[in-house]
Amino acid sequence: MPNLPDYIAKAVPNPPANRAPWYSNTAPSYAGVFLWVVFYQSLAQGTLDHAGPLVCILALIIAGLLSFGLYYYVPGMLGMKTGYPLYVVGSSTFGTAGGYLMPGLLMGLLQVGWFAVNTYFSTTYILLGLGMDAKPGTLVFGIIAAIWAYATAYIGIKGIHYVAKVSLFLNAIPLLMILVVFFNTAGGISKFTVPKPDPFLAFVLLLQAVIGFFATAGAAGVDFGMNSRNESDVKWGGLVGITLAIIIAGSLPILAVAGAHGNNPGLTSYSFDAVIGNIGGFLATAMFFLFAVASIVPACFCAFIAGNSFSTMLPGVPRMSSTMVGVTVALILAITGYAANLAVVFSLVGASFGPICGAMVADYLLSGGKWSGPRAGINWAGYAAWALGFIVGILPLGYVPVPSSIQPYTQPAVLYSFLTGLIVYTIVAKMGGQPDVVLIQTKTARA
């Protein structure tokens, strides 16, 4: 029997005694992901100006159900059944050697990207709260961004347990702020008119944005599932924490943007921060600061997950060093403004983890609804599924700006990348492309 890598050989499954009901872990943790302002900051851009709120909300409902059913449910069940984290469970789909890169290091690299997005928008909200119009590339923006990035990363490495204790409280802040903005603008919803009607475009762009945003968190359902007691916890944790959270955290900001435009037809921007700014006064200033405060939790968790990934897959590199290198890269992306393009970020994330989720679903189904165990070396079925799925995900199937006289070609590429991963993995596996399963000695953890 070949020697297993340390990241598998030393893994200990989470015992049943350490698990808890869905409403105390999975649901609130996932809901916090969607209450992060980055999720709904730009949801109305390119969507609400092409379709009314009802079409947008319908798209959010469909996106929420697809995120739950396609991207989360199987990873969640794998985590619940095995008690192992994603990087161990993924060694079946990608192999014991292949697991180093996917989903191991890839998860860490994408967390660096999310940390860059967090740093950019947190810095922007702080500066807006201060009444400063400092743009990326300016000295003031760079100083605030650097303080934010290195401070939250250090907390994520050294004090994540303190962050976890206050995360539920901090998650309540953006929910309260969303409600405040909604009630301040609700009177204009009935007066909103769609300036450039194209419901299909709006519907598809919302699917692409929501599922692309969720893709990494879907694969991380393994880590949530290992804290679930049974299938019911996996199901209800996902339906409430993912589907319902997407509907609420997506619908209220979109309705608020519609109301703001109905009340002020001269408003040109469809971004959520523009709506806050339109409210004006002390309330707007306070909300900018509070949204930044609420972003501390996702920033710390991004740094923590990235550090976990790098230290597990590259044990020879000190955790602090590898994390801070990643944070510095993220800071550069934030200061230069590259992290501001959420459409590109969501598309890349969806293209990267859509086929991973698809391959995991195929592996799960082919194994009879269970985890097969780690596979020796590189599982080429998984790598072929990812490579082709990623290519499909980044092809120009999303919204491509064209002259107004031509109908833009729009498709939900993130869904196509998932389906490509699912189909390619199944075909290659059926053709004998899967390596043999390696026995893993089950260890018992203390409760």
C-alpha positions as CSV (number, residue, x, y, z in Angstrom):
1,M,0.0,0.0,0.0
2,P,1.5,3.4,-1.0
3,N,2.2,5.9,1.8
4,L,-0.4,8.5,2.2
5,P,0.5,12.2,2.3
6,D,0.5,13.7,5.8
7,Y,-2.5,15.9,5.1
8,I,-4.5,12.6,4.7
9,A,-2.6,10.3,7.1
10,K,-2.8,12.7,10.0
11,A,-6.4,13.7,9.4
12,V,-8.9,12.8,12.2
13,P,-12.6,12.7,11.5
14,N,-14.9,15.0,13.6
15,P,-16.7,12.7,16.1
16,P,-20.5,12.8,16.4
17,A,-20.2,14.3,19.9
18,N,-18.6,17.4,18.5
19,R,-21.5,18.1,16.1
20,A,-24.4,20.4,16.5
21,P,-27.9,21.2,15.0
22,W,-28.0,23.1,11.7
23,Y,-29.4,26.3,13.3
24,S,-26.3,26.7,15.5
25,N,-23.6,26.2,12.9
26,T,-24.3,25.7,9.2
27,A,-27.3,28.1,8.7
28,P,-25.9,31.1,10.5
29,S,-22.4,30.6,9.0
30,Y,-23.7,30.5,5.5
31,A,-26.1,33.3,6.1
32,G,-23.1,35.4,7.2
33,V,-21.5,34.8,3.8
34,F,-24.5,36.4,2.0
35,L,-24.9,39.2,4.4
36,W,-21.4,40.4,3.4
37,V,-21.9,43.6,1.5
38,V,-19.8,42.3,-1.4
39,F,-22.6,39.9,-2.3
40,Y,-25.2,42.5,-2.9
41,Q,-23.1,45.6,-3.6
42,S,-23.4,45.2,-7.4
43,L,-26.4,42.8,-7.8
44,A,-28.6,45.5,-9.2
45,Q,-26.1,46.7,-11.8
46,G,-26.9,45.3,-15.2
47,T,-30.0,43.5,-13.9
48,L,-32.5,45.9,-12.3
49,D,-32.0,48.3,-15.3
50,H,-33.1,45.5,-17.6
51,A,-35.9,43.9,-15.5
52,G,-38.3,44.8,-12.7
53,P,-37.8,43.6,-9.1
54,L,-40.2,40.6,-9.5
55,V,-38.0,39.1,-12.3
56,C,-34.9,39.7,-10.2
57,I,-36.4,38.1,-7.1
58,L,-37.5,35.1,-9.2
59,A,-33.9,34.8,-10.5
60,L,-32.6,34.9,-6.9
61,I,-35.0,32.1,-5.9
62,I,-33.8,29.9,-8.7
63,A,-30.2,30.7,-8.0
64,G,-30.7,29.9,-4.3
65,L,-32.2,26.5,-5.2
66,L,-29.4,25.7,-7.7
67,S,-26.7,26.7,-5.2
68,F,-28.2,24.4,-2.6
69,G,-29.0,21.5,-4.9
70,L,-26.0,21.4,-7.2
71,Y,-23.1,23.1,-5.4
72,Y,-23.7,22.4,-1.7
73,Y,-25.7,19.3,-1.0
74,V,-23.3,16.6,-2.1
75,P,-20.2,18.2,-0.4
76,G,-22.3,18.7,2.7
77,M,-23.3,15.0,2.7
78,L,-19.7,13.9,2.2
79,G,-18.6,16.0,5.1
80,M,-21.4,14.6,7.3
81,K,-20.8,11.0,6.4
82,T,-17.0,11.1,6.7
83,G,-16.3,13.8,9.3
84,Y,-13.3,14.8,7.2
85,P,-12.6,18.3,5.8
86,L,-12.6,19.3,2.1
87,Y,-8.9,18.7,1.4
88,V,-9.2,15.1,2.6
89,V,-12.5,14.3,0.9
90,G,-11.2,15.9,-2.3
91,S,-8.5,13.3,-2.5
92,S,-11.0,10.9,-3.9
93,T,-12.0,13.2,-6.8
94,F,-8.5,14.5,-7.5
95,G,-6.2,11.8,-6.0
96,T,-3.8,11.9,-3.1
97,A,-1.1,13.7,-5.1
98,G,-3.6,15.8,-7.2
99,G,-5.4,16.9,-4.0
100,Y,-2.4,19.2,-3.2
101,L,-3.4,21.5,-6.0
102,M,-7.2,20.9,-6.1
103,P,-9.0,21.6,-4.1
104,G,-6.1,22.3,-1.6
105,L,-4.0,25.1,-2.9
106,L,-6.7,26.4,-5.3
107,M,-9.0,27.1,-2.3
108,G,-6.2,29.1,-0.7
109,L,-5.5,31.1,-3.8
110,L,-9.1,32.0,-4.3
111,Q,-9.3,33.1,-0.7
112,V,-6.5,35.5,-1.5
113,G,-8.7,36.9,-4.2
114,W,-11.7,37.2,-1.9
115,F,-9.4,38.9,0.7
116,A,-8.5,41.4,-2.0
117,V,-12.2,42.1,-2.7
118,N,-12.8,42.5,1.0
119,T,-9.9,44.9,1.4
120,Y,-11.0,47.0,-1.6
121,F,-14.6,47.4,-0.5
122,S,-13.9,47.8,3.2
123,T,-11.4,50.6,2.4
124,T,-13.9,52.2,0.1
125,Y,-16.7,52.2,2.7
126,I,-14.3,53.6,5.4
127,L,-13.3,56.4,3.2
128,L,-16.9,57.1,2.2
129,G,-17.8,57.2,5.9
130,L,-15.0,59.8,6.4
131,G,-16.4,61.8,3.5
132,M,-13.3,61.3,1.4
133,D,-13.4,60.5,-2.3
134,A,-9.9,58.8,-2.4
135,K,-9.7,56.4,-5.3
136,P,-7.5,53.2,-5.7
137,G,-3.9,54.2,-6.3
138,T,-4.0,57.2,-4.1
139,L,-1.8,57.4,-0.9
140,V,-4.7,57.6,1.5
141,F,-6.5,54.6,-0.1
142,G,-3.2,52.6,0.1
143,I,-2.6,53.4,3.8
144,I,-6.1,52.5,4.9
145,A,-6.1,49.4,2.8
146,A,-2.7,48.3,4.2
147,I,-3.8,48.8,7.8
148,W,-7.1,46.9,7.2
149,A,-5.4,44.0,5.3
150,Y,-2.6,43.3,7.7
151,A,-4.6,43.9,10.9
152,T,-7.5,41.6,9.9
153,A,-5.1,38.9,8.5
154,Y,-3.2,38.9,11.8
155,I,-6.4,38.5,13.7
156,G,-7.4,35.7,11.4
157,I,-4.2,33.8,12.1
158,K,-3.8,34.4,15.8
159,G,-7.3,35.1,17.1
160,I,-9.9,33.4,14.9
161,H,-11.6,31.9,17.9
162,Y,-12.4,35.4,19.2
163,V,-13.8,36.3,15.8
164,A,-16.0,33.2,15.8
165,K,-17.5,34.2,19.1
166,V,-18.6,37.6,17.9
167,S,-19.5,36.6,14.3
168,L,-23.2,36.1,15.0
169,F,-23.4,39.5,16.5
170,L,-21.5,41.1,13.7
171,N,-23.6,39.3,11.1
172,A,-26.7,41.0,12.6
173,I,-25.2,44.5,11.7
174,P,-25.5,44.2,7.9
175,L,-28.9,42.6,8.2
176,L,-30.1,45.6,10.2
177,M,-28.4,48.0,7.8
178,I,-30.1,46.3,4.8
179,L,-33.5,46.7,6.5
180,V,-32.8,50.4,7.3
181,V,-31.9,51.1,3.7
182,F,-34.9,49.2,2.5
183,F,-37.4,51.0,4.7
184,N,-35.8,54.4,3.7
185,T,-36.4,53.7,0.1
186,A,-39.5,51.4,0.0
187,G,-41.8,54.3,-0.9
188,G,-40.3,54.6,-4.4
189,I,-40.5,50.9,-5.4
190,S,-43.9,51.3,-7.0
191,K,-42.6,54.3,-9.0
192,F,-39.6,52.5,-10.5
193,T,-39.6,51.9,-14.2
194,V,-37.2,49.7,-16.1
195,P,-35.1,51.9,-18.4
196,K,-33.8,49.2,-20.8
197,P,-36.1,46.2,-20.7
198,D,-34.4,42.8,-21.3
199,P,-35.6,40.4,-18.7
200,F,-33.6,37.4,-20.0
201,L,-30.4,39.3,-19.7
202,A,-31.2,40.3,-16.1
203,F,-32.3,36.8,-15.2
204,V,-29.1,35.1,-16.5
205,L,-26.7,37.7,-15.1
206,L,-28.2,37.2,-11.7
207,L,-27.8,33.5,-11.9
208,Q,-24.2,34.0,-13.0
209,A,-23.4,36.5,-10.2
210,V,-25.1,34.6,-7.3
211,I,-23.8,31.1,-8.2
212,G,-20.3,32.4,-9.1
213,F,-20.1,34.2,-5.7
214,F,-21.2,31.0,-4.0
215,A,-19.1,28.4,-5.8
216,T,-16.1,28.2,-3.3
217,A,-18.5,28.2,-0.3
218,G,-20.4,25.3,-2.0
219,A,-17.4,23.1,-2.1
220,A,-16.6,24.2,1.4
221,G,-19.9,22.5,2.3
222,V,-17.7,19.5,3.2
223,D,-16.3,21.5,6.1
224,F,-19.8,22.6,7.2
225,G,-21.1,19.1,6.7
226,M,-18.5,17.5,9.0
227,N,-20.2,19.5,11.9
228,S,-23.7,18.2,11.0
229,R,-25.2,15.3,12.9
230,N,-27.3,13.9,10.1
231,E,-28.9,14.4,6.6
232,S,-31.6,16.6,8.1
233,D,-29.0,19.0,9.4
234,V,-27.3,19.1,6.0
235,K,-30.6,19.8,4.3
236,W,-32.1,22.4,6.6
237,G,-28.7,24.2,7.2
238,G,-28.5,24.6,3.4
239,L,-32.1,25.6,2.7
240,V,-32.1,28.2,5.4
241,G,-28.5,29.4,5.3
242,I,-28.1,29.4,1.5
243,T,-31.4,29.5,-0.3
244,L,-33.4,31.6,2.1
245,A,-30.3,33.8,2.8
246,I,-29.8,34.4,-0.9
247,I,-33.4,35.5,-1.3
248,I,-33.4,37.9,1.6
249,A,-29.9,39.3,1.3
250,G,-30.4,39.7,-2.5
251,S,-34.0,40.9,-2.7
252,L,-33.9,43.6,0.0
253,P,-31.0,45.5,-1.6
254,I,-32.4,45.2,-5.1
255,L,-35.7,46.5,-3.9
256,A,-33.9,49.3,-2.1
257,V,-32.1,50.3,-5.3
258,A,-35.4,50.2,-7.2
259,G,-37.0,52.4,-4.5
260,A,-34.1,54.9,-4.6
261,H,-34.4,55.3,-8.3
262,G,-38.2,55.6,-8.0
263,N,-37.7,58.4,-5.4
264,N,-34.9,60.0,-7.3
265,P,-35.1,59.5,-11.1
266,G,-31.8,61.5,-11.5
267,L,-29.9,58.7,-9.7
268,T,-27.6,57.1,-12.3
269,S,-25.8,54.3,-10.3
270,Y,-27.4,51.0,-9.4
271,S,-24.7,50.1,-6.8
272,F,-25.8,49.6,-3.2
273,D,-23.3,52.2,-1.8
274,A,-24.8,54.8,-4.2
275,V,-28.2,54.2,-2.6
276,I,-26.7,54.6,0.9
277,G,-25.0,57.8,-0.2
278,N,-28.3,59.0,-1.6
279,I,-29.9,58.7,1.8
280,G,-27.3,61.2,3.1
281,G,-26.7,62.7,6.5
282,F,-25.4,61.0,9.6
283,L,-27.3,57.8,8.9
284,A,-25.4,57.3,5.6
285,T,-22.1,58.0,7.4
286,A,-22.9,55.5,10.2
287,M,-23.9,52.8,7.8
288,F,-20.7,53.1,5.7
289,F,-18.7,52.5,8.9
290,L,-21.0,49.7,10.1
291,F,-20.7,47.8,6.8
292,A,-17.0,48.1,7.1
293,V,-17.1,46.8,10.7
294,A,-19.2,43.8,9.6
295,S,-16.6,43.0,6.9
296,I,-14.1,42.2,9.6
297,V,-15.5,38.7,10.0
298,P,-15.3,37.6,6.3
299,A,-11.8,39.2,6.1
300,C,-10.5,37.2,9.1
301,F,-12.1,34.0,7.8
302,C,-10.6,34.5,4.3
303,A,-7.1,34.9,5.9
304,F,-7.7,31.9,8.2
305,I,-8.9,29.6,5.4
306,A,-6.0,30.7,3.1
307,G,-3.6,30.0,6.0
308,N,-5.1,26.6,6.6
309,S,-4.8,25.7,2.9
310,F,-1.2,26.9,2.6
311,S,0.1,25.4,5.9
312,T,-1.6,22.0,5.2
313,M,-0.4,21.7,1.6
314,L,3.0,23.4,2.1
315,P,3.9,22.3,5.7
316,G,7.5,23.4,5.2
317,V,6.5,27.0,4.9
318,P,5.6,28.8,8.2
319,R,1.9,29.6,8.4
320,M,2.4,33.2,9.2
321,S,4.8,33.7,6.3
322,S,2.7,32.0,3.6
323,T,-0.5,33.9,4.8
324,M,1.2,37.3,4.8
325,V,2.6,36.7,1.3
326,G,-0.9,36.0,0.1
327,V,-2.2,39.1,2.0
328,T,0.4,41.2,0.3
329,V,-0.7,40.0,-3.1
330,A,-4.3,40.7,-2.1
331,L,-3.4,44.2,-1.0
332,I,-1.8,45.0,-4.3
333,L,-4.9,43.8,-6.1
334,A,-7.0,46.0,-3.9
335,I,-4.8,49.2,-4.1
336,T,-4.6,48.9,-7.9
337,G,-8.4,48.5,-8.2
338,Y,-8.3,45.1,-9.9
339,A,-10.4,43.7,-7.0
340,A,-13.2,46.1,-7.8
341,N,-14.5,44.2,-10.8
342,L,-17.0,41.9,-9.1
343,A,-18.4,40.5,-12.4
344,V,-14.9,39.2,-13.3
345,V,-14.2,37.9,-9.8
346,F,-17.6,36.0,-9.6
347,S,-17.0,34.5,-13.1
348,L,-13.5,33.3,-12.3
349,V,-14.6,31.8,-9.0
350,G,-17.5,30.1,-10.7
351,A,-15.3,28.8,-13.5
352,S,-12.7,27.5,-10.9
353,F,-15.0,25.8,-8.5
354,G,-18.0,25.0,-10.6
355,P,-16.3,22.0,-12.3
356,I,-14.9,20.9,-8.9
357,C,-18.4,20.7,-7.5
358,G,-19.6,18.9,-10.6
359,A,-16.7,16.4,-10.4
360,M,-17.4,15.8,-6.7
361,V,-21.1,15.2,-7.5
362,A,-20.2,12.7,-10.2
363,D,-17.7,10.9,-7.9
364,Y,-20.3,10.7,-5.2
365,L,-23.0,9.2,-7.5
366,L,-20.6,6.8,-9.1
367,S,-19.5,5.6,-5.6
368,G,-23.1,4.8,-4.7
369,G,-23.8,7.9,-2.6
370,K,-20.7,7.6,-0.4
371,W,-17.1,8.6,-0.2
372,S,-14.9,6.1,-1.9
373,G,-11.7,7.0,0.0
374,P,-8.5,8.6,-1.3
375,R,-7.3,7.5,-4.8
376,A,-3.6,6.9,-5.5
377,G,-1.6,9.6,-7.2
378,I,-3.6,11.9,-9.6
379,N,-7.2,11.1,-10.5
380,W,-7.2,12.2,-14.1
381,A,-11.0,12.0,-14.3
382,G,-11.1,14.9,-11.8
383,Y,-8.4,16.9,-13.5
384,A,-10.0,16.4,-17.0
385,A,-13.3,17.5,-15.5
386,W,-11.8,20.6,-14.0
387,A,-9.7,21.6,-17.0
388,L,-12.6,21.4,-19.5
389,G,-15.1,22.8,-17.0
390,F,-12.8,25.8,-16.4
391,I,-12.4,26.5,-20.1
392,V,-16.2,26.4,-20.5
393,G,-16.6,28.7,-17.6
394,I,-14.2,31.4,-18.9
395,L,-15.3,31.3,-22.6
396,P,-17.2,34.5,-23.6
397,L,-20.5,33.0,-22.7
398,G,-21.3,35.6,-20.1
399,Y,-22.3,39.2,-20.9
400,V,-20.1,40.6,-23.6
401,P,-20.5,44.4,-24.2
402,V,-21.5,45.0,-27.9
403,P,-23.1,47.8,-29.8
404,S,-26.6,48.6,-28.6
405,S,-28.0,47.6,-32.0
406,I,-26.9,44.0,-31.4
407,Q,-28.5,41.7,-28.8
408,P,-25.7,40.6,-26.3
409,Y,-25.1,36.9,-26.1
410,T,-25.6,35.9,-22.5
411,Q,-25.5,32.5,-21.0
412,P,-25.1,31.1,-17.4
413,A,-21.5,29.9,-18.0
414,V,-21.1,29.0,-14.3
415,L,-23.8,26.4,-14.7
416,Y,-22.2,25.1,-17.9
417,S,-18.9,24.7,-16.1
418,F,-20.6,22.6,-13.4
419,L,-22.3,20.4,-15.9
420,T,-19.1,20.0,-17.9
421,G,-17.3,18.8,-14.8
422,L,-20.1,16.4,-14.0
423,I,-20.2,14.9,-17.5
424,V,-16.5,14.7,-18.2
425,Y,-15.7,13.1,-14.8
426,T,-18.4,10.4,-15.4
427,I,-17.1,9.7,-18.9
428,V,-13.4,9.5,-18.0
429,A,-14.2,7.4,-14.9
430,K,-16.3,5.0,-16.9
431,M,-13.4,4.6,-19.3
432,G,-11.1,3.5,-16.5
433,G,-9.5,6.9,-15.7
434,Q,-9.8,6.6,-12.0
435,P,-6.8,5.3,-10.0
436,D,-7.3,2.6,-7.3
437,V,-8.6,3.5,-3.9
438,V,-6.0,3.7,-1.1
439,L,-7.0,2.4,2.3
440,I,-7.0,5.0,5.0
441,Q,-6.7,4.1,8.6
442,T,-9.5,5.6,10.5
443,K,-8.5,7.5,13.6
444,T,-10.7,8.4,16.5
445,A,-10.9,11.9,17.7
446,R,-11.6,12.9,21.2
447,A,-15.1,14.3,21.7
